[in-house]
Amino acid sequence: MRFTAIALLLGVAAATPECSTAAEEGSFLQLEVKADNIATDSEGFVTKTTDLVGHYYTRISEDTYLRKPCALGLYQDLTASTQCIDCPIGFYTEVLGAHKCESCRVGWYQETTVQSTCKACPLGFYGYGQVTDSITLGGNAVGPSDGGSCTNCEAGQFQDLSESYECVSCPNGYYIGTTASPWCDYCPRGKIAAIEGEIACTSCDPGRFAENNAEDVCTDCPPGRIAADSDSSECLKCNRGTYAETAGLNTCTNCPPGHYQATLGEPACTACPEGFFSDDITPGQGGAYMCSR
């Protein structure tokens, strides 16, 4: 009479195959399986069995095999095998007795084989997970990807969240000159970032200024005021005896003879009244701020 029972190890009572439901649903107990239930080749390797996938068999005696579940990070999709298979890069198994590996999802990765989890892409990085062909993310087709690594954000981009599948361009007024950044820096006063994704700030030209941090446009100095240097955050009033007629100037002009300006920051000089006059002052020291008789 052929012996067809499956005996649980550790002294657990024997049960018929029909009664081994718990094991067939993924029980992690090791089972002794009699050779009559298994077909083997001439060298004794298992070639056929009606038992579940996700397990492997080790011969422990002439007529008995030990069935074990595949460990974490391993799988077996056949019902008759003497070993389990490594989960490749970008895949994992988080349960014993797995019949397939799970792929790392979007924003996650796994760079080594035989793993029970994936890792979240850190701040400043992004990843598509394991993508065989291509998928659509954020309206864009991406992939393929082996899920074995995350990619750093380029200069001009950032990502302040983990588990991300894309990087974000620095907004206007901000920049970042390094890769893999979780943030962007604001442009200081006197400098701007006119468009998204800048890797450096641009200085305001002489005659223009940026009053605040994180500006995206330089502004012309108004008439009567100037910015002599680049990187200016304010415009200075023209001195008495000088003027700046139009916007965006970087120098003030002396009042011409016969004219004066007694007030700071004016766009024009005033003609001396009848009977009064004014002369040029030493060049570089300004024009007349008053008229003489």
C-alpha positions as CSV (number, residue, x, y, z in Angstrom):
1,M,0.0,0.0,0.0
2,R,1.4,3.4,-1.0
3,F,2.0,5.9,1.8
4,T,0.5,9.3,0.7
5,A,0.3,11.2,4.1
6,I,2.1,14.4,4.8
7,A,3.6,14.6,8.3
8,L,4.2,17.9,10.1
9,L,7.6,18.2,11.6
10,L,8.2,18.8,15.4
11,G,5.8,16.0,16.4
12,V,2.6,17.4,14.9
13,A,0.1,14.7,14.0
14,A,0.0,13.4,10.4
15,A,-2.7,14.6,8.0
16,T,-3.8,13.6,4.6
17,P,-3.1,15.9,1.6
18,E,-6.7,16.9,1.6
19,C,-6.4,18.1,5.3
20,S,-3.2,20.1,4.8
21,T,-5.2,23.3,3.9
22,A,-3.2,25.6,6.1
23,A,0.1,24.6,4.5
24,E,-1.4,25.0,1.0
25,E,-2.6,28.5,1.9
26,G,0.9,29.6,2.8
27,S,1.7,28.0,6.2
28,F,5.3,28.6,7.0
29,L,5.7,25.2,8.7
30,Q,8.1,22.8,7.1
31,L,6.5,19.6,5.8
32,E,7.8,16.1,5.3
33,V,6.5,14.8,1.9
34,K,6.8,11.1,1.1
35,A,8.5,10.2,-2.2
36,D,5.4,8.5,-3.5
37,N,3.8,12.0,-3.9
38,I,6.8,13.4,-5.9
39,A,8.2,12.5,-9.3
40,T,12.0,12.6,-9.5
41,D,14.5,12.1,-12.2
42,S,17.3,9.5,-12.2
43,E,19.5,11.8,-10.1
44,G,16.7,12.3,-7.5
45,F,15.8,15.8,-8.4
46,V,12.1,16.8,-8.1
47,T,10.4,17.0,-11.5
48,K,6.7,17.1,-10.6
49,T,4.5,17.5,-7.5
50,T,0.9,18.7,-6.9
51,D,2.1,20.8,-3.9
52,L,2.0,24.6,-3.9
53,V,4.3,27.1,-5.5
54,G,6.6,29.3,-3.4
55,H,8.3,26.3,-1.8
56,Y,11.3,24.1,-2.5
57,Y,12.2,20.5,-1.6
58,T,15.2,18.9,0.1
59,R,15.7,15.2,0.3
60,I,16.2,14.0,3.8
61,S,15.9,10.3,3.3
62,E,15.4,7.8,0.5
63,D,11.7,8.1,0.5
64,T,11.1,11.5,2.2
65,Y,11.6,15.1,1.2
66,L,11.4,18.3,3.3
67,R,9.3,21.0,1.9
68,K,10.2,24.6,3.0
69,P,8.8,28.0,2.0
70,C,11.0,30.3,0.1
71,A,12.7,32.9,2.4
72,L,12.1,36.6,2.2
73,G,13.6,38.1,-1.0
74,L,13.3,34.7,-2.8
75,Y,10.5,33.2,-4.9
76,Q,9.5,30.1,-6.8
77,D,6.8,30.0,-9.4
78,L,7.0,26.2,-10.1
79,T,5.5,23.5,-8.0
80,A,8.5,21.2,-8.3
81,S,11.9,22.7,-7.4
82,T,14.8,22.1,-5.2
83,Q,15.7,25.7,-4.8
84,C,14.2,29.2,-4.8
85,I,15.1,32.1,-7.1
86,D,16.6,35.5,-6.1
87,C,14.4,38.5,-6.5
88,P,16.3,40.8,-8.9
89,I,17.2,44.4,-8.5
90,G,14.1,46.6,-8.4
91,F,12.0,43.7,-6.9
92,Y,11.3,42.3,-3.5
93,T,9.2,39.8,-1.5
94,E,7.9,40.6,2.0
95,V,6.3,37.2,2.8
96,L,7.6,33.7,3.1
97,G,6.6,31.3,0.4
98,A,6.2,33.8,-2.4
99,H,5.5,32.6,-5.9
100,K,6.6,35.9,-7.5
101,C,8.5,39.1,-6.6
102,E,6.8,42.4,-6.3
103,S,8.2,45.4,-8.2
104,C,9.3,48.6,-6.5
105,R,6.5,51.2,-6.9
106,V,6.9,54.7,-8.2
107,G,9.2,56.8,-6.0
108,W,10.9,53.7,-4.5
109,Y,14.0,51.6,-5.4
110,Q,16.0,48.6,-4.5
111,E,19.6,48.4,-5.6
112,T,20.4,44.9,-4.5
113,T,19.0,41.4,-5.0
114,V,17.2,39.2,-2.5
115,Q,15.5,41.9,-0.6
116,S,12.2,42.0,1.4
117,T,11.5,45.7,1.0
118,C,12.1,48.7,-1.3
119,K,13.6,52.0,-0.2
120,A,12.0,55.4,-0.6
121,C,13.8,57.8,-2.9
122,P,15.2,60.5,-0.5
123,L,14.8,64.2,-0.7
124,G,16.5,65.7,-3.7
125,F,16.0,62.5,-5.8
126,Y,13.2,60.9,-7.8
127,G,12.5,57.5,-9.2
128,Y,10.0,55.6,-11.4
129,G,10.2,52.3,-9.6
130,Q,10.4,49.2,-11.7
131,V,9.0,49.9,-15.1
132,T,9.3,47.2,-17.8
133,D,8.1,49.4,-20.7
134,S,6.8,52.8,-19.9
135,I,4.1,54.4,-17.8
136,T,2.4,57.8,-17.7
137,L,3.2,60.0,-14.7
138,G,2.1,63.6,-14.5
139,G,0.9,63.5,-18.1
140,N,4.4,62.4,-19.3
141,A,5.4,58.9,-20.5
142,V,8.4,57.7,-18.5
143,G,10.4,54.4,-18.4
144,P,11.6,51.8,-18.8
145,S,13.3,51.7,-15.4
146,D,14.9,48.8,-13.5
147,G,14.0,50.3,-10.1
148,G,17.5,49.8,-8.9
149,S,18.2,53.4,-8.2
150,C,16.9,56.9,-7.8
151,T,18.1,59.9,-9.9
152,N,19.3,63.1,-8.4
153,C,17.5,66.4,-9.2
154,E,19.5,68.5,-11.6
155,A,20.8,72.0,-10.8
156,G,17.9,74.4,-11.0
157,Q,15.5,71.8,-9.6
158,F,14.6,70.5,-6.2
159,Q,12.4,67.9,-4.4
160,D,11.5,68.4,-0.8
161,L,9.5,65.2,-0.5
162,S,10.6,61.6,-0.4
163,E,9.0,58.9,-2.6
164,S,8.8,61.3,-5.6
165,Y,8.8,60.5,-9.3
166,E,9.8,64.0,-10.5
167,C,11.8,67.1,-9.5
168,V,10.4,70.6,-9.5
169,S,12.0,73.6,-11.1
170,C,12.9,76.4,-8.8
171,P,10.3,79.2,-9.1
172,N,11.0,82.7,-10.3
173,G,13.2,84.6,-7.8
174,Y,14.9,81.4,-6.6
175,Y,17.8,79.3,-7.8
176,I,20.0,76.3,-6.9
177,G,23.4,75.6,-8.3
178,T,23.9,72.1,-7.0
179,T,22.3,68.8,-7.8
180,A,20.2,66.6,-5.5
181,S,18.9,69.6,-3.6
182,P,15.7,69.4,-1.4
183,W,15.3,73.2,-1.7
184,C,16.0,76.3,-3.7
185,D,17.7,79.5,-2.4
186,Y,16.2,82.9,-2.9
187,C,18.1,85.5,-4.8
188,P,19.4,88.2,-2.5
189,R,18.5,91.9,-2.9
190,G,20.1,93.4,-6.0
191,K,19.9,90.1,-7.9
192,I,17.1,88.3,-9.7
193,A,16.0,85.0,-11.2
194,A,13.8,86.0,-14.1
195,I,12.6,82.5,-15.1
196,E,12.0,79.1,-13.5
197,G,14.9,76.6,-13.1
198,E,17.7,79.1,-12.7
199,I,21.1,77.8,-11.4
200,A,22.4,81.3,-10.5
201,C,21.0,84.7,-9.9
202,T,21.6,87.6,-12.3
203,S,22.9,91.0,-11.0
204,C,20.8,94.1,-11.7
205,D,22.6,96.4,-14.1
206,P,23.7,99.9,-13.0
207,G,20.7,102.1,-13.1
208,R,18.4,99.4,-12.0
209,F,17.7,97.7,-8.6
210,A,15.9,94.9,-6.9
211,E,14.7,96.0,-3.5
212,N,13.6,92.7,-2.0
213,N,14.8,89.1,-1.7
214,A,13.4,86.6,-4.3
215,E,12.8,89.2,-7.0
216,D,12.4,88.1,-10.6
217,V,12.8,91.5,-12.3
218,C,15.0,94.5,-11.9
219,T,13.4,97.9,-11.8
220,D,14.7,101.2,-13.4
221,C,15.7,103.9,-10.9
222,P,13.1,106.7,-11.2
223,P,14.1,110.1,-12.4
224,G,16.1,112.0,-9.8
225,R,17.7,108.8,-8.5
226,I,20.5,106.6,-9.7
227,A,22.2,103.2,-9.0
228,A,25.9,103.6,-9.8
229,D,26.8,100.0,-9.4
230,S,25.4,96.6,-10.3
231,D,23.7,94.5,-7.6
232,S,21.9,97.5,-6.2
233,S,19.0,97.1,-3.9
234,E,18.1,100.8,-3.8
235,C,18.5,103.9,-5.8
236,L,20.2,107.0,-4.4
237,K,19.0,110.6,-4.7
238,C,21.0,112.9,-6.8
239,N,22.8,115.5,-4.7
240,R,21.9,119.2,-4.7
241,G,23.2,120.9,-7.8
242,T,22.7,117.7,-9.9
243,Y,19.8,115.9,-11.6
244,A,18.8,112.7,-13.3
245,E,16.4,113.5,-16.1
246,T,15.2,110.0,-17.0
247,A,14.6,106.6,-15.4
248,G,17.4,103.9,-15.4
249,L,20.4,106.2,-15.0
250,N,23.6,105.4,-13.2
251,T,25.0,108.9,-12.9
252,C,23.6,112.3,-12.0
253,T,24.4,115.3,-14.2
254,N,25.6,118.7,-12.9
255,C,23.2,121.6,-13.4
256,P,24.4,123.7,-16.4
257,P,25.5,127.4,-15.9
258,G,22.6,129.6,-15.2
259,H,20.7,126.8,-13.4
260,Y,20.6,125.4,-9.9
261,Q,19.0,122.7,-7.8
262,A,18.7,123.1,-4.1
263,T,16.8,119.9,-3.5
264,L,18.0,116.3,-3.4
265,G,16.7,113.7,-5.9
266,E,15.3,116.0,-8.6
267,P,14.9,115.2,-12.3
268,A,15.8,118.7,-13.6
269,C,17.5,121.9,-12.6
270,T,15.8,125.3,-12.3
271,A,16.9,128.4,-14.2
272,C,18.3,131.2,-12.0
273,P,15.9,134.1,-11.8
274,E,16.6,137.4,-13.6
275,G,19.5,139.1,-12.2
276,F,21.1,136.0,-10.7
277,F,23.7,133.6,-12.1
278,S,25.4,130.3,-11.4
279,D,28.7,128.8,-12.6
280,D,29.9,125.2,-12.9
281,I,31.5,123.8,-9.8
282,T,34.7,121.8,-10.0
283,P,34.0,118.7,-12.1
284,G,32.9,115.8,-10.0
285,Q,31.7,118.0,-7.1
286,G,28.3,118.8,-8.5
287,G,26.7,121.8,-10.0
288,A,25.2,124.9,-8.4
289,Y,22.6,124.5,-5.7
290,M,22.0,128.2,-5.5
291,C,22.3,131.3,-7.7
292,S,24.3,134.4,-6.9
293,R,23.8,138.0,-7.9
